[in-house]
Amino acid sequence: MEILISIKPLLTVLVPLLVIPILVSSSQKPNVREAWIFGAGFVMFFLVASMVPAVLSGSKIVFTLFELAPGADIAFQVDGLGMLFALVAGSLYIVTSLYSIGYMRGLKEHGQTRFVSFFALAISATMGAAFSANLLTLYLFYEILSLATYPLVAHHEDAKSRISARRYLVFILGTSIGLVLPAMIYCYHVTGTLAFSTAGIFAGQLSKPAATVLLLMFVFGFAKAGIMPFHSWLPAAMVAPTPVSALLHAVAVVKVGVFSIVRVITGIFGVDLLAHFNLGVVVMVIASFTIIVSSCIALSQDELKRRLAFSTISQLSYIVFGVALLSPSGQLGGVIHILMHAFGKITLFFCAGAIFVATGKKYISQMKGLGRQMPVTFAAFFIGSLGVIGLPPTGGFYSKWNLILGTLEAGQTIFMVVLLVSSFLNAFYFLPIVYQAFFGKGKDDLSGARVKIQEANLCLVLPLAITALASIGLFFFPQMFVDLITLGLNL
């Protein structure tokens, strides 16, 4: 493998960071402020895209910022896994920036400059996590992301927002400091390095009990992944504006959590060590419990964003589940679900926000008949639902198909039942919403009253249409992302 030294990974992290002072100085000129947001987003994405050919050719791009201790650098590395995550987060940041304009201005939200500034800081931290070369750098950007998103969760500044934001911070920081930090220190003590390696870093230096405890500390410590019982921060964080819920709680924050677990399983422990101790099954049991229980809870939620939140908890565990299968198809299905779920779920969150801006309605029981008045929004909601359920013609089918193949490859057919049951549950909590929206009769229909409802503004509708169509496109054209994962995991 050719190693290329380049400053591009660092520039990708710095671009959204450096634009923040300009955003603050443009607070009285919203059009100028938004122009800078888009400019930074496109420059950042261009930097990411410019590295794709090198990564696909089998090269690895690296850049070391400085060394804290031997084997513990603040360093960047662009491989297949990091590139996949960066492409997802970078592209959806641009789309969400457009959506944010329609949402924040449509509702005349306060603190818009503060909002976009912390949003930029959050995407900078996400890119840092994606391109981390070792566990120390990943941990650093994980914590920066936690602090950057606290003001976004507390944006409304009312009692409910403050309580939810405090719970968010306690769960996210408490678990990472209490579990991940000591686990990371122990790893460094035993091995003298924290660099990611497909063979793992322990080389026979761990007993099974030590490996089990250490693995569980990482799995539960990266609480952004929403593994039960450290999941309740995620539904509580739905008090944030919908753009926050969409990008940060369907893509960036939660995906950094599962991405961190993927990195630990594949780059710190390594597949061979986990297979030798049969520890993949332990993680699969935990993930399976989260998948089924959170899906059942989602069924009972009438508030749309809370149903989406519990659905997210379930879907995140698909990713952890797939990687823990330790089989080629299972790992491919798990990692590519980062991409497929991101586009499906962000579409659903975009639709929820558009419905709220256009109608003021946030409860599912209030949405009967809305599909006939907002056909584009609910058609996109239907496509996003198919993506999360895992049905064609959406990319979600590809990831879940590989997950099922992965259970067969690993000889874990009992866990295939978990995937099938959870997919049925997904259908039960999404498809009735679409049916009632298009064919149900709301109170206005029954009373004969004429209430004029139409699609939300273009800045809201265009992003949800783009992500819905992208979900379909990923069904037909997943190969580049498959190649990135294959290179990243050495499958």
C-alpha positions, -999 to 999 in steps of 0.1 A, spaced: 0 0 0 13 34 -10 15 60 18 9 96 6 16 125 29 -8 154 24 -22 183 43 -57 178 28 -72 159 58 -62 188 81 -76 214 57 -109 195 55 -111 198 93 -100 235 93 -122 249 66 -155 249 86 -136 259 117 -120 290 100 -153 302 86 -168 306 121 -154 341 128 -167 353 94 -202 339 103 -202 357 136 -191 390 119 -219 386 93 -247 381 119 -265 413 107 -263 401 71 -280 367 69 -276 363 31 -239 369 34 -237 346 63 -255 318 44 -232 324 14 -201 317 35 -218 286 49 -223 272 14 -188 283 3 -172 265 32 -194 234 27 -185 231 -10 -147 237 -4 -148 211 24 -166 186 2 -142 193 -28 -113 185 -5 -128 152 5 -138 143 -31 -103 151 -44 -89 124 -22 -113 97 -34 -92 86 -65 -61 80 -44 -80 60 -18 -97 39 -45 -63 31 -60 -53 15 -27 -32 44 -13 -35 58 22 -32 95 28 -16 105 61 -7 137 80 8 140 115 1 172 134 23 165 164 33 137 187 21 137 223 40 105 232 56 76 213 28 58 195 3 85 205 1 112 178 -25 137 169 -26 124 133 -49 120 103 -53 91 80 -76 88 50 -86 52 42 -117 36 28 -137 37 60 -129 73 68 -136 84 32 -170 67 33 -180 86 65 -165 119 53 -184 117 20 -217 110 38 -213 138 64 -198 163 39 -225 159 13 -254 160 38 -239 191 55 -244 210 23 -280 198 19 -288 204 55 -274 239 53 -300 247 26 -327 231 47 -317 251 77 -323 283 59 -359 273 51 -365 260 86 -349 286 108 -361 316 87 -395 300 82 -401 298 119 -382 331 126 -359 313 150 -337 333 173 -299 329 176 -294 318 140 -258 330 138 -250 310 170 -268 280 155 -248 280 122 -215 286 140 -218 256 163 -231 236 133 -199 244 115 -178 234 146 -198 202 148 -191 192 111 -154 201 116 -152 177 146 -170 151 125 -144 153 97 -117 150 124 -133 118 137 -136 104 101 -100 110 93 -85 101 127 -54 79 123 -55 65 159 -77 61 189 -64 92 207 -72 115 178 -106 99 174 -113 104 211 -103 141 209 -127 149 181 -154 127 197 -153 150 228 -151 182 207 -183 171 189 -200 165 222 -193 200 234 -201 216 201 -235 201 199 -246 210 234 -257 245 224 -276 231 195 -296 208 216 -303 236 241 -311 261 213 -346 270 224 -333 280 258 -365 269 276 -366 245 306 -372 214 285 -343 222 262 -319 228 291 -329 196 309 -325 176 277 -292 192 269 -278 185 303 -289 148 300 -273 147 266 -240 160 280 -241 138 311 -246 106 291 -222 114 263 -193 129 283 -199 106 314 -196 74 294 -167 86 273 -147 99 302 -157 70 326 -153 41 301 -135 50 269 -107 71 284 -95 44 309 -100 17 283 -78 37 259 -51 43 285 -51 6 292 -46 -2 255 -17 22 254 -2 7 285 -4 -28 271 7 -22 235 25 12 234 4 23 205 -31 35 196 -27 34 158 -55 16 139 -45 -16 123 -66 -42 104 -47 -69 123 -54 -53 157 -28 -40 181 -27 -66 209 -8 -94 192 -17 -120 219 -13 -97 248 -49 -100 261 -66 -127 280 -103 -134 272 -116 -118 304 -95 -87 298 -106 -85 262 -143 -89 272 -142 -61 298 -122 -38 275 -146 -44 245 -177 -37 266 -161 -5 279 -157 7 244 -191 -4 232 -210 12 261 -185 41 264 -192 54 229 -227 63 239 -234 84 208 -241 50 192 -273 47 213 -266 12 226 -291 4 254 -291 13 283 -271 44 274 -296 56 248 -321 79 265 -302 111 256 -312 106 219 -350 109 222 -345 137 247 -323 156 222 -352 157 198 -362 191 214 -335 206 192 -345 223 159 -351 197 131 -319 205 112 -300 195 143 -321 163 146 -316 157 109 -278 160 104 -264 156 139 -288 130 153 -293 110 120 -258 114 106 -230 132 124 -234 126 162 -248 91 162 -227 80 132 -195 92 150 -206 68 178 -210 38 157 -180 47 135 -159 48 167 -171 13 176 -164 1 141 -128 15 144 -123 -2 177 -136 -36 166 -117 -36 133 -86 -15 141 -79 -20 178 -91 -56 186 -91 -69 150 -114 -96 136 -90 -125 144 -88 -117 181 -125 -113 185 -132 -145 166 -107 -164 187 -124 -154 219 -159 -156 203 -166 -120 215 -185 -110 184 -215 -129 198 -214 -108 230 -217 -76 210 -244 -91 187 -266 -100 217 -263 -64 230 -270 -50 196 -300 -74 190 -316 -64 223 -313 -27 213 -327 -34 178 -358 -52 190 -366 -32 221 -362 3 205 -383 -9 175 -411 -19 199 -409 14 217 -410 33 184 -444 17 177 -459 34 207 -447 69 199 -472 94 185 -448 123 182 -431 119 148 -396 130 158 -396 107 189 -407 77 167 -378 86 143 -355 89 173 -362 53 186 -360 41 150 -325 56 149 -315 38 181 -325 5 164 -308 13 131 -275 23 147 -273 -12 163 -276 -27 128 -242 -12 121 -226 -25 153 -244 -59 148 -230 -63 112 -194 -55 122 -196 -79 152 -207 -107 128 -170 -107 118 -179 -121 84 -172 -103 51 -208 -97 41 -218 -89 76 -191 -62 80 -199 -48 45 -236 -47 53 -229 -30 87 -206 -4 75 -225 5 43 -256 9 65 -239 41 77 -244 55 43 -278 39 35 -294 48 68 -280 83 67 -298 92 35 -331 74 44 -333 88 80 -323 124 71 -351 123 45 -376 114 72 -363 141 96 -365 166 68 -401 156 61 -410 159 98 -396 195 99 -413 205 66 -446 192 80 -441 212 112 -432 244 94 -461 241 69 -488 230 94 -475 232 130 -483 195 134 -458 172 150 -480 142 161 -487 113 138 -523 112 148 -527 147 133 -514 138 99 -543 120 84 -550 133 49 -519 155 48 -504 135 20 -530 148 -4 -520 184 4 -483 178 7 -477 151 -19 -439 158 -25 -431 157 12 -450 125 19 -438 108 -12 -403 115 1 -413 102 35 -424 70 18 -391 66 0 -372 73 33 -393 47 50 -384 21 24 -348 29 29 -350 24 67 -371 -7 64 -347 -21 38 -369 -25 8 -360 -19 -29 -356 3 -48 -336 20 -20 -301 16 -7 -313 2 26 -321 -30 8 -285 -35 -2 -272 -31 34 -298 -53 50 -294 -80 23 -257 -82 31 -264 -82 68 -286 -113 63 -260 -129 41 -235 -121 69 -254 -141 95 -254 -171 71 -216 -167 65 -210 -166 102 -232 -195 110 -254 -173 132 -288 -181 116 -306 -173 149 -295 -137 145 -311 -136 111 -344 -138 128 -336 -106 147 -330 -88 114 -362 -101 98 -384 -93 129 -370 -59 132 -376 -51 96 -412 -61 100 -414 -38 130 -399 -10 109 -427 -15 84 -453 -15 111 -442 19 125 -436 37 92 -460 25 65 -492 32 84 -481 69 86 -479 70 48 -512 52 43 -531 75 66 -515 106 51 -527 97 16 -559 77 23 -570 87 58 -594 114 66 -585 141 91 -608 162 112 -609 189 85 -621 163 60 -648 150 83 -661 184 93 -661 197 58 -639 227 67 -615 240 42 -580 246 56 -555 256 30 -523 236 35 -496 234 10 -460 223 7 -434 240 28 -411 265 12 -386 254 -15 -356 255 8 -373 227 28 -388 207 0 -358 206 -23 -334 190 2 -359 162 11 -365 155 -26 -327 154 -32 -320 129 -3 -350 108 -12 -338 105 -48 -303 98 -36 -317 69 -15 -330 54 -47 -297 61 -66 -277 43 -39 -297 11 -47 -285 12 -83 -250 26 -78 -234 14 -46 -202 1 -61 -178 30 -53 -188 28 -16 -185 -10 -16 -150 -6 -30 -141 19 -2 -153 -4 25 -136 -34 9 -103 -15 9 -109 -1 44 -116 -34 60 -93 -54 38 -121 -78 29 
